[in-house]
Amino acid sequence: MTCGARLYNSHPMQILRSLHSSDTRPCAVTIGNFDGVHCGHQSLLRELQQAAQARGLQTAVVTFEPHPREFFTPQQAPVRLTSLREKLELFREVGIDRVHVCRFNTVFARKTADEFIHALHDDLRAKFVLIGDDFRFGSGRSGDFSLMQNIGAQRGFEVAAVHSVLHDGVRISSTAIRAALAGGKLDMARAYLGRPYSISGRVVHGDGMGRKLGFPTANVQMKHNLPPLQGIYVVEAHSDGIGVLQGVASLGVRPTVHHDARHVLEVHLFEFAQQIYGRHLRVEFLHKLRDEEKYPNLEALTRQIALDVNNAKQWFVEHE
């Protein structure tokens, strides 16, 4: 699998809500937040699969919900690139056998590094552990690679380190992707992710303003209020049963018609008039047209939307 290749794998994947499993088969395990499941993460997951195959093991990923920084410092936590559902979909596409989603709460935060390692061995039956060379874990972030390796040698499981993946000399990280998206550098974000950045969610009822203005939109529910990018974008929308559709999207607070700070993702799909309420839509952001603006009246807003639609259609013509 090359970085970012979407396999749409039908591989059955278990999703478990703790470190415990009734599956008695030993596994190769990796641990992390995996926000974005970017090219660095994908390299690690490929390495995990190769190690598991060589040793006859299941593959298992341990991840956390919420992100530990959302638990400890919610006001300073990084903007999420992927919701839990999106992350699980990407793990399934890669072909991971099991994902353990650990609820990061006060009890889990108090777990010592030793207790965490013993849980990997005793509850997950880990025989091979692959982690980043800078990975920290346990209460007070007291555990590191050396501790994992030392206890692994005592308990009889292997520990290996995976190193950073570079793109044009830059370390691929969730932080770098957030910065690229915030700066409108979608091509850079795409290179780091190995795919266009996307947001997935269910289509829900909006206020009908787009239809009133002559540009009906699909309103995509977002799990988190603060997305990593804002503005007007050329997009492609994907959904089972309707295929791939071209369109233009607005992601922001809609300052012309609303005065609250809630972010809304609205997608106008070209030459499309079906009712898709309740469907799950994945919106891929291909190109930024402009920043969001406040207009003096609805007539000025309507003229700008028409211009955005024409510019988006022209972009598709130029990038066929």
DRENDO-1510 file (C-alpha; in Angstrom, 1 decimal, always signed):
<recs>
REC; n; res; u; v; w
REC; 1; MET; +0.0; +0.0; +0.0 .
REC; 2; THR; +1.4; +3.4; -1.0 .
REC; 3; CYS; +0.8; +6.3; +1.3 .
REC; 4; GLY; -2.8; +7.4; +1.2 .
REC; 5; ALA; -4.0; +4.8; -1.1 .
REC; 6; ARG; -7.7; +4.3; -0.2 .
REC; 7; LEU; -8.3; +0.6; -0.4 .
REC; 8; TYR; -12.0; +0.6; +0.8 .
REC; 9; ASN; -11.0; -2.7; +2.5 .
REC; 10; SER; -13.8; -5.0; +3.5 .
REC; 11; HIS; -11.4; -6.5; +6.1 .
REC; 12; PRO; -13.3; -7.3; +9.3 .
REC; 13; MET; -12.0; -5.2; +12.2 .
REC; 14; GLN; -12.9; -5.5; +15.8 .
REC; 15; ILE; -13.5; -2.3; +17.8 .
REC; 16; LEU; -13.1; -2.7; +21.5 .
REC; 17; ARG; -13.6; +0.0; +24.1 .
REC; 18; SER; -10.9; -1.0; +26.6 .
REC; 19; LEU; -7.5; -2.8; +26.8 .
REC; 20; HIS; -9.4; -6.1; +27.4 .
REC; 21; SER; -10.2; -8.6; +24.8 .
REC; 22; SER; -11.8; -12.0; +24.7 .
REC; 23; ASP; -9.6; -12.8; +21.7 .
REC; 24; THR; -6.9; -15.1; +23.0 .
REC; 25; ARG; -4.7; -14.8; +19.9 .
REC; 26; PRO; -1.4; -13.0; +20.5 .
REC; 27; CYS; -0.9; -9.7; +18.7 .
REC; 28; ALA; +1.5; -7.1; +17.4 .
REC; 29; VAL; +0.4; -3.8; +18.8 .
REC; 30; THR; +1.1; -0.1; +18.3 .
REC; 31; ILE; -0.1; +2.8; +20.4 .
REC; 32; GLY; -0.9; +6.5; +19.7 .
REC; 33; ASN; -3.5; +9.1; +18.9 .
REC; 34; PHE; -3.1; +8.7; +15.1 .
REC; 35; ASP; -4.9; +12.0; +14.4 .
REC; 36; GLY; -5.2; +12.3; +10.7 .
REC; 37; VAL; -3.7; +8.8; +10.0 .
REC; 38; HIS; -1.1; +10.6; +7.9 .
REC; 39; CYS; +1.8; +9.2; +5.9 .
REC; 40; GLY; +3.9; +8.8; +9.0 .
REC; 41; HIS; +1.2; +6.8; +10.7 .
REC; 42; GLN; +0.6; +4.7; +7.6 .
REC; 43; SER; +4.3; +3.8; +7.4 .
REC; 44; LEU; +4.1; +2.7; +11.1 .
REC; 45; LEU; +1.0; +0.6; +10.4 .
REC; 46; ARG; +2.6; -1.1; +7.4 .
REC; 47; GLU; +5.6; -1.9; +9.5 .
REC; 48; LEU; +3.3; -3.4; +12.2 .
REC; 49; GLN; +1.6; -5.5; +9.6 .
REC; 50; GLN; +4.9; -6.8; +8.2 .
REC; 51; ALA; +6.1; -7.7; +11.7 .
REC; 52; ALA; +2.8; -9.4; +12.6 .
REC; 53; GLN; +2.8; -11.4; +9.4 .
REC; 54; ALA; +6.4; -12.6; +10.0 .
REC; 55; ARG; +5.5; -13.7; +13.5 .
REC; 56; GLY; +2.0; -15.1; +12.8 .
REC; 57; LEU; +0.3; -12.4; +15.0 .
REC; 58; GLN; -2.9; -10.4; +14.8 .
REC; 59; THR; -2.5; -6.6; +14.4 .
REC; 60; ALA; -3.9; -4.3; +17.1 .
REC; 61; VAL; -3.9; -0.5; +17.5 .
REC; 62; VAL; -4.4; +1.1; +20.9 .
REC; 63; THR; -5.7; +4.7; +20.7 .
REC; 64; PHE; -7.4; +7.2; +23.0 .
REC; 65; GLU; -10.7; +9.0; +23.2 .
REC; 66; PRO; -10.6; +11.9; +23.9 .
REC; 67; HIS; -7.1; +13.0; +23.0 .
REC; 68; PRO; -5.1; +13.2; +26.3 .
REC; 69; ARG; -4.5; +16.9; +25.7 .
REC; 70; GLU; -8.3; +17.4; +25.4 .
REC; 71; PHE; -8.6; +15.8; +28.8 .
REC; 72; PHE; -5.8; +17.7; +30.6 .
REC; 73; THR; -6.0; +21.1; +28.9 .
REC; 74; PRO; -9.2; +21.3; +26.8 .
REC; 75; GLN; -8.7; +25.0; +26.0 .
REC; 76; GLN; -5.2; +24.4; +24.6 .
REC; 77; ALA; -5.8; +21.1; +22.9 .
REC; 78; PRO; -5.0; +20.9; +19.2 .
REC; 79; VAL; -7.8; +21.0; +16.6 .
REC; 80; ARG; -8.7; +17.5; +15.5 .
REC; 81; LEU; -7.9; +16.4; +11.9 .
REC; 82; THR; -10.2; +13.3; +12.1 .
REC; 83; SER; -13.1; +12.3; +14.3 .
REC; 84; LEU; -13.0; +8.9; +15.9 .
REC; 85; ARG; -15.3; +7.5; +13.2 .
REC; 86; GLU; -13.0; +8.8; +10.4 .
REC; 87; LYS; -9.9; +7.4; +12.2 .
REC; 88; LEU; -11.5; +3.9; +12.6 .
REC; 89; GLU; -12.6; +3.9; +8.9 .
REC; 90; LEU; -8.9; +4.6; +7.9 .
REC; 91; PHE; -7.7; +1.8; +10.2 .
REC; 92; ARG; -10.1; -0.6; +8.5 .
REC; 93; GLU; -9.0; +0.5; +5.1 .
REC; 94; VAL; -5.4; -0.3; +6.0 .
REC; 95; GLY; -6.5; -3.8; +7.2 .
REC; 96; ILE; -5.9; -3.6; +11.0 .
REC; 97; ASP; -7.5; -6.6; +12.9 .
REC; 98; ARG; -8.3; -4.9; +16.2 .
REC; 99; VAL; -8.6; -1.4; +17.5 .
REC; 100; HIS; -8.8; -0.8; +21.3 .
REC; 101; VAL; -10.3; +2.6; +22.0 .
REC; 102; CYS; -9.3; +3.5; +25.5 .
REC; 103; ARG; -11.5; +6.1; +27.3 .
REC; 104; PHE; -9.1; +8.6; +28.5 .
REC; 105; ASN; -10.5; +9.7; +31.9 .
REC; 106; THR; -9.2; +10.3; +35.4 .
REC; 107; VAL; -8.8; +6.5; +36.1 .
REC; 108; PHE; -6.9; +5.9; +32.9 .
REC; 109; ALA; -4.7; +9.0; +33.5 .
REC; 110; ARG; -3.6; +7.6; +36.8 .
REC; 111; LYS; -2.4; +4.3; +35.3 .
REC; 112; THR; +1.3; +4.1; +35.9 .
REC; 113; ALA; +3.7; +3.3; +33.0 .
REC; 114; ASP; +4.3; -0.2; +34.5 .
REC; 115; GLU; +0.6; -0.9; +34.8 .
REC; 116; PHE; +0.1; +0.1; +31.2 .
REC; 117; ILE; +2.8; -2.2; +29.9 .
REC; 118; HIS; +1.6; -5.1; +32.0 .
REC; 119; ALA; -1.9; -4.5; +30.5 .
REC; 120; LEU; -0.5; -4.7; +27.0 .
REC; 121; HIS; +1.1; -8.1; +27.8 .
REC; 122; ASP; -1.6; -9.6; +30.1 .
REC; 123; ASP; -4.8; -8.3; +28.6 .
REC; 124; LEU; -3.9; -7.8; +25.0 .
REC; 125; ARG; -1.4; -10.7; +24.8 .
REC; 126; ALA; +1.1; -8.5; +23.0 .
REC; 127; LYS; +4.1; -10.3; +21.7 .
REC; 128; PHE; +5.4; -7.4; +19.6 .
REC; 129; VAL; +5.1; -3.7; +20.4 .
REC; 130; LEU; +6.0; -1.0; +17.8 .
REC; 131; ILE; +6.1; +2.6; +19.1 .
REC; 132; GLY; +7.6; +5.9; +18.1 .
REC; 133; ASP; +11.1; +6.5; +19.4 .
REC; 134; ASP; +9.8; +9.6; +21.3 .
REC; 135; PHE; +6.6; +7.9; +22.6 .
REC; 136; ARG; +5.7; +8.8; +26.3 .
REC; 137; PHE; +3.1; +7.1; +28.4 .
REC; 138; GLY; +1.8; +6.4; +31.9 .
REC; 139; SER; +0.9; +8.8; +34.7 .
REC; 140; GLY; +3.1; +11.9; +34.4 .
REC; 141; ARG; +4.4; +10.7; +31.0 .
REC; 142; SER; +6.9; +8.7; +33.0 .
REC; 143; GLY; +7.2; +5.8; +30.6 .
REC; 144; ASP; +9.4; +5.8; +27.5 .
REC; 145; PHE; +10.8; +3.5; +24.9 .
REC; 146; SER; +13.6; +2.3; +27.2 .
REC; 147; LEU; +11.2; +1.3; +29.9 .
REC; 148; MET; +8.9; -0.5; +27.4 .
REC; 149; GLN; +12.0; -2.4; +26.1 .
REC; 150; ASN; +13.3; -3.4; +29.5 .
REC; 151; ILE; +9.9; -4.7; +30.7 .
REC; 152; GLY; +9.4; -6.4; +27.4 .
REC; 153; ALA; +12.6; -8.3; +27.8 .
REC; 154; GLN; +11.5; -9.4; +31.3 .
REC; 155; ARG; +8.0; -10.4; +30.2 .
REC; 156; GLY; +8.9; -12.0; +26.9 .
REC; 157; PHE; +7.7; -9.6; +24.2 .
REC; 158; GLU; +9.6; -7.7; +21.5 .
REC; 159; VAL; +9.7; -3.9; +21.4 .
REC; 160; ALA; +10.8; -2.0; +18.3 .
REC; 161; ALA; +10.9; +1.7; +17.4 .
REC; 162; VAL; +9.6; +3.4; +14.3 .
REC; 163; HIS; +11.3; +6.6; +13.3 .
REC; 164; SER; +9.9; +9.9; +11.8 .
REC; 165; VAL; +8.8; +10.0; +8.1 .
REC; 166; LEU; +10.1; +13.0; +6.2 .
REC; 167; HIS; +8.6; +14.8; +3.1 .
REC; 168; ASP; +11.1; +17.1; +1.4 .
REC; 169; GLY; +13.1; +17.2; +4.6 .
REC; 170; VAL; +10.1; +18.1; +6.8 .
REC; 171; ARG; +8.9; +15.7; +9.5 .
REC; 172; ILE; +5.3; +14.6; +8.7 .
REC; 173; SER; +3.2; +15.3; +11.8 .
REC; 174; SER; -0.4; +16.2; +12.7 .
REC; 175; THR; +0.9; +19.6; +13.7 .
REC; 176; ALA; +2.4; +20.3; +10.3 .
REC; 177; ILE; -0.8; +19.2; +8.6 .
REC; 178; ARG; -2.9; +21.6; +10.8 .
REC; 179; ALA; -0.5; +24.4; +9.9 .
REC; 180; ALA; -0.8; +23.7; +6.2 .
REC; 181; LEU; -4.6; +23.5; +6.3 .
REC; 182; ALA; -4.9; +26.7; +8.3 .
REC; 183; GLY; -2.6; +28.5; +5.8 .
REC; 184; GLY; -4.7; +27.3; +2.8 .
REC; 185; LYS; -1.8; +25.0; +1.6 .
REC; 186; LEU; -4.0; +22.1; +0.6 .
REC; 187; ASP; -1.4; +20.5; -1.7 .
REC; 188; MET; +1.1; +20.4; +1.2 .
REC; 189; ALA; -1.5; +18.8; +3.5 .
REC; 190; ARG; -2.4; +16.3; +0.7 .
REC; 191; ALA; +1.3; +15.3; +0.4 .
REC; 192; TYR; +1.6; +14.8; +4.2 .
REC; 193; LEU; -1.7; +12.8; +4.4 .
REC; 194; GLY; -1.3; +10.9; +1.1 .
REC; 195; ARG; -4.9; +11.9; +0.2 .
REC; 196; PRO; -7.0; +15.1; +0.1 .
REC; 197; TYR; -8.0; +16.4; +3.5 .
REC; 198; SER; -11.6; +15.4; +4.2 .
REC; 199; ILE; -14.4; +15.9; +6.7 .
REC; 200; SER; -17.1; +13.2; +7.1 .
REC; 201; GLY; -20.5; +13.5; +8.7 .
REC; 202; ARG; -24.2; +12.9; +8.4 .
REC; 203; VAL; -26.3; +15.3; +6.2 .
REC; 204; VAL; -28.6; +17.1; +8.5 .
REC; 205; HIS; -31.3; +19.8; +8.1 .
REC; 206; GLY; -30.1; +23.4; +8.0 .
REC; 207; ASP; -31.9; +26.7; +7.9 .
REC; 208; GLY; -32.7; +26.4; +4.2 .
REC; 209; MET; -30.8; +29.7; +3.4 .
REC; 210; GLY; -28.9; +28.1; +0.5 .
REC; 211; ARG; -32.1; +27.0; -1.2 .
REC; 212; LYS; -33.6; +30.5; -0.7 .
REC; 213; LEU; -30.6; +32.0; -2.4 .
REC; 214; GLY; -30.9; +29.5; -5.3 .
REC; 215; PHE; -27.9; +27.3; -4.3 .
REC; 216; PRO; -29.2; +24.4; -2.2 .
REC; 217; THR; -26.6; +22.9; +0.1 .
REC; 218; ALA; -26.0; +19.7; +2.0 .
REC; 219; ASN; -25.3; +20.5; +5.6 .
REC; 220; VAL; -22.7; +18.1; +7.0 .
REC; 221; GLN; -22.7; +17.5; +10.7 .
REC; 222; MET; -19.3; +18.0; +12.3 .
REC; 223; LYS; -18.4; +16.3; +15.6 .
REC; 224; HIS; -16.2; +19.1; +16.7 .
REC; 225; ASN; -17.0; +22.8; +16.6 .
REC; 226; LEU; -13.5; +24.0; +15.6 .
REC; 227; PRO; -12.3; +22.6; +12.2 .
REC; 228; PRO; -8.7; +22.9; +11.1 .
REC; 229; LEU; -9.5; +25.0; +8.1 .
REC; 230; GLN; -12.0; +27.8; +7.1 .
REC; 231; GLY; -13.2; +29.4; +3.9 .
REC; 232; ILE; -14.7; +28.6; +0.6 .
REC; 233; TYR; -13.4; +25.5; -1.2 .
REC; 234; VAL; -13.6; +23.4; -4.4 .
REC; 235; VAL; -14.6; +20.0; -3.1 .
REC; 236; GLU; -15.6; +16.4; -4.1 .
REC; 237; ALA; -18.2; +14.6; -2.1 .
REC; 238; HIS; -18.3; +10.9; -1.7 .
REC; 239; SER; -21.3; +8.8; -0.5 .
REC; 240; ASP; -22.4; +5.2; -0.9 .
REC; 241; GLY; -25.1; +5.1; -3.6 .
REC; 242; ILE; -24.5; +8.4; -5.2 .
REC; 243; GLY; -20.8; +8.1; -6.2 .
REC; 244; VAL; -18.5; +11.1; -6.4 .
REC; 245; LEU; -19.9; +14.6; -6.9 .
REC; 246; GLN; -18.2; +17.9; -7.6 .
REC; 247; GLY; -19.1; +21.0; -5.7 .
REC; 248; VAL; -18.2; +24.0; -3.7 .
REC; 249; ALA; -18.2; +24.2; +0.0 .
REC; 250; SER; -18.4; +26.9; +2.7 .
REC; 251; LEU; -16.8; +26.1; +6.0 .
REC; 252; GLY; -17.2; +28.8; +8.6 .
REC; 253; VAL; -19.5; +30.8; +10.8 .
REC; 254; ARG; -21.6; +32.5; +7.9 .
REC; 255; PRO; -21.1; +36.0; +9.2 .
REC; 256; THR; -23.6; +37.5; +6.7 .
REC; 257; VAL; -26.6; +35.5; +8.0 .
REC; 258; HIS; -25.6; +34.5; +11.5 .
REC; 259; HIS; -23.9; +36.1; +14.4 .
REC; 260; ASP; -23.0; +33.1; +16.6 .
REC; 261; ALA; -19.6; +31.4; +16.4 .
REC; 262; ARG; -20.7; +27.9; +15.5 .
REC; 263; HIS; -18.9; +26.5; +12.5 .
REC; 264; VAL; -21.0; +25.0; +9.7 .
REC; 265; LEU; -20.0; +22.9; +6.7 .
REC; 266; GLU; -22.3; +23.5; +3.7 .
REC; 267; VAL; -21.8; +21.9; +0.3 .
REC; 268; HIS; -23.4; +22.9; -2.9 .
REC; 269; LEU; -23.3; +19.9; -5.3 .
REC; 270; PHE; -23.3; +20.6; -9.0 .
REC; 271; GLU; -26.2; +19.2; -11.1 .
REC; 272; PHE; -27.6; +17.3; -8.1 .
REC; 273; ALA; -31.1; +17.5; -6.7 .
REC; 274; GLN; -31.7; +14.3; -4.7 .
REC; 275; GLN; -32.7; +14.3; -1.1 .
REC; 276; ILE; -29.8; +12.9; +0.9 .
REC; 277; TYR; -30.7; +13.8; +4.5 .
REC; 278; GLY; -29.4; +11.2; +6.9 .
REC; 279; ARG; -26.7; +9.9; +4.5 .
REC; 280; HIS; -23.0; +9.9; +5.5 .
REC; 281; LEU; -21.0; +12.3; +3.3 .
REC; 282; ARG; -17.2; +12.5; +3.0 .
REC; 283; VAL; -16.2; +15.9; +1.7 .
REC; 284; GLU; -12.7; +16.2; +0.2 .
REC; 285; PHE; -11.1; +19.7; +0.1 .
REC; 286; LEU; -9.2; +20.1; -3.2 .
REC; 287; HIS; -8.6; +23.9; -3.5 .
REC; 288; LYS; -9.2; +27.0; -1.5 .
REC; 289; LEU; -11.0; +29.7; -3.4 .
REC; 290; ARG; -11.1; +32.5; -0.8 .
REC; 291; ASP; -11.6; +33.3; +2.9 .
REC; 292; GLU; -15.0; +33.7; +4.3 .
REC; 293; GLU; -16.4; +37.3; +4.2 .
REC; 294; LYS; -19.3; +39.3; +5.5 .
REC; 295; TYR; -21.5; +41.0; +2.9 .
REC; 296; PRO; -23.8; +44.0; +3.3 .
REC; 297; ASN; -26.9; +42.1; +2.1 .
REC; 298; LEU; -28.1; +38.8; +0.7 .
REC; 299; GLU; -28.0; +40.1; -2.9 .
REC; 300; ALA; -24.2; +40.7; -2.6 .
REC; 301; LEU; -23.8; +37.3; -1.0 .
REC; 302; THR; -25.8; +35.6; -3.8 .
REC; 303; ARG; -23.6; +37.2; -6.5 .
REC; 304; GLN; -20.5; +36.0; -4.7 .
REC; 305; ILE; -21.8; +32.5; -4.4 .
REC; 306; ALA; -22.6; +32.4; -8.1 .
REC; 307; LEU; -19.0; +33.6; -8.8 .
REC; 308; ASP; -17.7; +30.8; -6.4 .
REC; 309; VAL; -19.7; +28.2; -8.3 .
REC; 310; ASN; -18.3; +29.4; -11.6 .
REC; 311; ASN; -14.7; +29.5; -10.3 .
REC; 312; ALA; -15.0; +26.0; -8.8 .
REC; 313; LYS; -16.4; +24.6; -12.1 .
REC; 314; GLN; -13.5; +26.2; -14.0 .
REC; 315; TRP; -11.1; +24.7; -11.6 .
REC; 316; PHE; -12.4; +21.2; -12.4 .
REC; 317; VAL; -12.1; +21.9; -16.1 .
REC; 318; GLU; -8.5; +22.9; -15.7 .
REC; 319; HIS; -7.7; +19.9; -13.5 .
REC; 320; GLU; -9.3; +17.1; -15.4 .
</recs>
